[in-house]
Amino acid sequence: MNATEQKLADLVREHPNLYDQSRRDYRNSVKGHLAWKEIGAAMGKSEEEVKLLWKNLRDKFCKARKRLVRRQFPQQDESDIPWEMQVPGLFSQMAWLTAHVKLRAEVGGGMGEPEEVASI
């Protein structure tokens, strides 16, 4: 995780309405817009740029986490595996996001393995 990604993750973490689906204000588009605008201003980028950077970072986190869990513990359920063993130090800074990323079954011609779903 580079410095830009770390800064973005820290800024997004300050706005749980952007990633925590259990919050009442999760779908509040005005509050979301203001949060992304604030994050963009803090990073010197546009709202659209930081949204895309976040989507890419979140997807990178989810894919790496899923890949590591499958490689290290192929026969176990993910909920039985301690977080520290699932993700290397590179992604440990985003451990807070784990509670907000849910597993779902793959759609289409997949191998029946779960796929992670994340929200912006």
Secondary structure, 3 states (H helix, E strand, C coil): CCHHHHHHHHHHHCCHHHCCCCCCCCCCHHHHHHHHHHHHHHHCCCHHHHHHHHHHHHHHHHHHHHHHHHHHCCCCCHHHCCHHHHCCHHHHCCHHHHHHCEEEECCCCCCCCEEEECCC
